[in-house]
Each structure stands twice: as C-alpha cells, then as structure tokens.
Amino acid sequence: MSDNEMIVHPDADVLAEATAARLLTSIVDAQAARGVASVVLTGGRTGIGVLERVRNSTARSAVDWSTVNLFWGDERFLPDGDGERNETQARDALLDHVPLDPRRVHPMAPSDGRFGADVESAANHYAEMLRTLAGTESETGVPRFDVLLLGVGEEGHTASLFPDTPYVRERERNAVAVRDCPKPPPTRISLTLPAIEAASEVWLMTTGAGKAEAVSRALTGADPVDIPAAGARGRDRTLWLLDREAARESPLGD
C-alpha cells in the first residue's frame, strides 16, 4: 500500500475546485494511457461539490465521457431518485450533464429496485458485478479503479464503514449490506476496505475543524477498526485533500 500524502487548501471551495481539476486531469491521463478511465464516486457535500465544479469546468470537454466507467463507494438504501441517494445527487451535479455511456455507469441498487427491500441481495449483486467486470485474471475481485473518491466523518468513518462494526472488519467480501448505521438512513451498501485498497489512487476529501481529530488519528496510524479512514489506502497513491481547519492537527506538512 502507498504512503499517505496530504495537500491542504485554504477552504472548502478552493478544495472542491482544485480537486475537480485534479480529477479531470487524472481521467484524461488514464484515457490517454488505456483508452478508458474508471472512477469511484462518493457523496457528501465535498464529493458532490467536486462533481458540480467538474460540470462547470471548461476542461470537462477534454474528457471522452463515453469511455468513463463510474462506480460508487457506498449508497443509502433508499428508493430510486430519492434526493438523499448519492446516485441522485451525482446525477444532478454532473452525470446528467455529460454524454456518458449508460452501460458504464454502475450505481448500487435502490430499495425499490429488482431486489426490493433485500439489501443483502443488493450488496451481493454489486460484489458479483464487480467480479464480472474485473474478469478472471483479477486477484482483487474488482475492476481497475483509477481514482476512488472518499469522504471522512467526524468519528473517522469512510464510505459507510463506521468504527467498531463488522463491516470495517470485513476482509472477504468487496461489498456489504450495512444495517443499523449510526447516521441516517440506517441501511446502506458499502464497498469494504479490501475493495478500496484495490484502487490505484484513493483520495480522501474532508473539511472543517470537526474532522481534525479523525484526520490526525488516521494519519498517525490508528487501527482502522477505530478509525476506518486509516485503512483506506491506494495501491499507488493515497492522497488526503483537506482544508486548513481539517488539517490543523495533522502530523504531515502541507
């Protein structure tokens, strides 16, 4: 796994703008190298703010959106189109405004979809879809993710992996059904740490003084069971993108 790197921006707005530019460059670079790019999206104010700035960037035309593969790191298990779903917010922010190939967009199932209220089956289906796309030669059971975006909560959760839960301890499955989540809604689907660790680059984005302690603990080697974000590492790069408030207790320099 890669070492942690940190980039500190003056505030949340600059962070979102800079990360959008970074993401566009990474997508273009991946397409130049391999013809396709694969990105795992996240929700939350910062994650969606990045997508909004991608939409408004003139550089978005440099991307061949028809060869971008999109996945999600986690999802609220709510009806299709619900405003709290990460997919809904991502579509409003960016996806409905660029010429994506629908076959390359892979959202997690809603609670009124083919699996109904059976969140376990929905999570298993997502894991199986990842295995199918990865192919038989993959050792990770997930496709090649060029960039995997994540947020970080005040208690150190990332995706929908919360401290001291069975889900953050999961090492066999790549996607799990999360029940009794401490933040509403209580039922979700999430990638696990092994799936996250398979990504080439993992970018953890967070802002605000309320996140400073969790960021510091993650960067000083906390047990991922206690601070799940500490276990989110990319194969080639692990990048923490922070504003000054979130970084103020960090042991790393700018």
C-alpha positions in Angstrom: 0.0 0.0 0.0 1.1 3.6 -0.7 2.1 6.1 2.0 -0.2 8.9 3.0 0.2 12.3 1.2 -1.6 15.5 2.2 -2.5 18.6 0.3 -4.1 21.5 2.3 -6.3 24.1 0.6 -7.4 27.4 2.2 -11.0 26.5 2.4 -13.7 24.1 1.2 -14.4 26.0 -2.0 -10.8 26.0 -3.2 -10.5 22.3 -2.2 -13.5 21.4 -4.4 -12.3 23.5 -7.3 -8.7 22.1 -7.2 -9.9 18.5 -6.8 -12.2 18.9 -9.8 -9.2 20.0 -11.9 -7.1 17.1 -10.5 -9.9 14.6 -11.3 -10.3 15.8 -14.9 -6.5 15.5 -15.4 -6.5 12.0 -14.0 -9.3 10.9 -16.2 -7.7 12.3 -19.3 -4.4 10.7 -18.4 -6.0 7.3 -17.9 -7.8 7.6 -21.2 -4.6 8.5 -22.9 -2.8 5.5 -21.4 -5.5 2.8 -21.7 -8.5 4.3 -23.6 -10.8 4.2 -20.6 -10.9 5.6 -17.1 -12.6 4.2 -14.0 -13.7 6.4 -11.1 -15.5 5.5 -7.9 -17.7 8.4 -6.7 -18.6 9.4 -3.2 -21.4 11.5 -1.7 -21.4 14.3 0.9 -21.1 18.0 0.5 -17.5 17.9 -0.7 -17.9 14.9 -3.0 -20.9 16.4 -4.7 -19.3 19.8 -4.8 -16.3 18.4 -6.7 -18.7 17.0 -9.3 -20.5 20.3 -9.7 -17.2 22.0 -10.4 -16.3 19.4 -12.9 -19.6 20.2 -14.7 -18.8 23.9 -14.7 -15.2 23.5 -15.9 -14.4 24.3 -19.4 -11.8 21.5 -19.2 -14.6 18.9 -19.0 -14.6 18.8 -22.8 -11.2 17.3 -22.7 -12.7 14.1 -21.4 -14.2 11.4 -23.6 -17.2 10.8 -21.3 -18.3 7.8 -23.3 -15.3 5.8 -22.1 -15.6 6.7 -18.4 -16.6 3.9 -16.0 -18.4 5.0 -12.9 -19.0 3.2 -9.6 -20.0 4.2 -6.1 -18.1 3.6 -2.8 -21.4 3.5 -0.9 -25.0 4.2 -1.1 -28.0 5.0 1.0 -30.6 2.1 0.5 -33.5 4.3 -0.5 -35.9 4.4 -3.4 -34.7 5.3 -6.9 -34.5 9.0 -7.3 -34.6 9.8 -3.6 -32.8 13.1 -3.0 -30.6 11.5 -0.3 -29.1 8.9 -2.5 -25.5 9.5 -3.7 -26.5 8.5 -7.2 -29.3 11.1 -7.4 -27.1 13.8 -6.2 -24.3 12.8 -8.6 -26.7 12.8 -11.5 -28.0 16.2 -10.6 -24.4 17.6 -10.1 -22.7 16.1 -13.2 -23.8 12.8 -14.7 -27.0 14.1 -16.4 -24.9 16.9 -18.0 -22.3 14.9 -19.8 -22.5 12.2 -22.6 -21.9 9.1 -20.5 -22.5 5.6 -21.8 -25.2 4.3 -19.5 -23.7 0.8 -19.7 -20.6 2.1 -18.0 -22.5 3.7 -15.1 -22.8 1.3 -12.2 -25.0 2.6 -9.3 -25.8 0.5 -6.3 -29.4 -0.9 -6.2 -32.2 1.2 -4.7 -34.7 -0.1 -2.2 -37.5 -0.3 -4.8 -35.4 -2.0 -7.4 -35.1 -5.6 -8.5 -34.2 -6.7 -5.0 -36.8 -4.8 -3.2 -36.0 -4.3 0.5 -33.5 -7.2 0.4 -30.3 -5.2 1.0 -28.2 -8.3 1.4 -29.0 -9.4 -2.1 -28.4 -5.9 -3.5 -25.0 -5.8 -1.9 -24.1 -9.3 -3.2 -25.2 -8.3 -6.6 -22.9 -5.3 -6.6 -20.0 -7.5 -5.5 -20.8 -10.0 -8.3 -21.0 -7.2 -10.8 -17.5 -6.0 -9.8 -16.1 -9.6 -10.1 -17.6 -10.0 -13.5 -16.2 -6.7 -14.7 -12.8 -7.5 -13.2 -12.5 -10.7 -15.1 -10.9 -14.0 -14.1 -7.3 -12.6 -14.1 -8.0 -10.1 -11.3 -6.7 -11.1 -7.9 -8.8 -8.4 -6.2 -12.3 -9.2 -7.5 -12.8 -5.6 -8.5 -12.1 -3.8 -11.8 -9.2 -1.4 -12.2 -10.2 1.8 -10.3 -8.1 4.7 -11.4 -9.4 7.1 -8.7 -11.6 6.2 -5.8 -13.1 9.2 -4.0 -14.0 9.1 -0.3 -15.2 11.4 2.4 -14.3 11.2 6.1 -16.7 11.7 9.0 -16.0 13.3 12.4 -15.7 9.8 14.0 -13.4 8.7 11.2 -15.8 6.7 9.1 -15.3 6.5 5.3 -17.7 5.1 2.7 -20.3 3.5 5.0 -17.7 1.8 7.2 -18.1 3.0 10.8 -15.8 2.4 13.7 -16.0 -0.9 15.6 -18.5 -2.5 13.3 -18.4 -5.9 11.5 -18.3 -4.1 8.2 -15.0 -2.3 8.8 -13.5 -5.7 9.8 -14.7 -7.5 6.6 -11.8 -8.9 4.6 -13.5 -11.4 2.3 -16.3 -9.6 0.6 -15.9 -6.5 -1.6 -19.4 -5.0 -0.9 -21.6 -5.4 2.1 -25.0 -4.6 3.3 -24.8 -2.1 6.3 -27.5 -2.2 8.9 -28.0 -0.1 12.0 -25.8 2.7 10.6 -25.3 5.3 13.3 -26.1 8.1 10.8 -29.4 8.1 9.0 -30.5 6.4 6.9 -29.6 3.2 8.9 -29.5 0.8 5.9 -26.8 1.2 3.2 -24.5 -0.6 0.8 -20.7 -0.1 1.0 -17.5 -1.2 -0.5 -15.2 -2.8 2.0 -11.6 -1.9 2.8 -10.2 -4.7 0.5 -12.2 -3.2 -2.4 -11.0 0.3 -1.6 -7.4 -0.9 -1.3 -7.5 -2.3 -4.8 -7.8 1.2 -6.3 -4.8 2.7 -7.9 -5.4 6.0 -6.2 -7.5 6.8 -3.1 -8.4 10.4 -2.4 -9.8 11.2 1.0 -11.5 14.6 1.0 -12.8 16.4 4.1 -13.2 19.9 5.5 -13.9 21.6 8.8 -12.4 21.6 12.3 -14.8 18.9 13.4 -12.8 16.4 11.2 -9.3 17.4 12.5 -9.0 14.8 15.3 -10.1 12.0 13.0 -7.7 13.1 10.3 -4.8 13.3 12.7 -5.5 9.8 14.2 -5.8 8.3 10.7 -2.5 9.8 9.6 -0.7 8.6 12.8 -1.6 5.0 12.2 -4.8 4.4 14.1 -6.3 1.0 13.9 -8.9 1.0 11.0 -11.4 -0.7 13.3 -11.3 2.5 15.4 -10.8 5.0 12.5 -11.9 3.3 9.3 -10.4 6.1 7.2 -6.9 4.9 8.4 -7.5 1.7 6.4 -8.4 3.5 3.1 -5.2 3.2 1.1 -4.5 3.1 -2.6 -2.1 0.8 -4.3 -0.1 3.6 -5.9 -1.2 6.7 -4.1 -3.2 7.8 -1.0 -4.0 11.4 -1.1 -5.6 13.4 1.7 -7.2 16.6 0.3 -8.1 18.9 3.2 -8.9 22.4 4.1 -6.8 24.2 6.8 -9.3 23.5 9.5 -9.4 19.8 8.9 -5.6 19.7 8.7 -4.8 21.7 11.7 -3.9 18.7 13.9 -2.2 16.7 11.2 1.3 15.4 11.7 2.1 15.9 8.0 3.3 19.1 6.4 1.5 20.8 3.6 
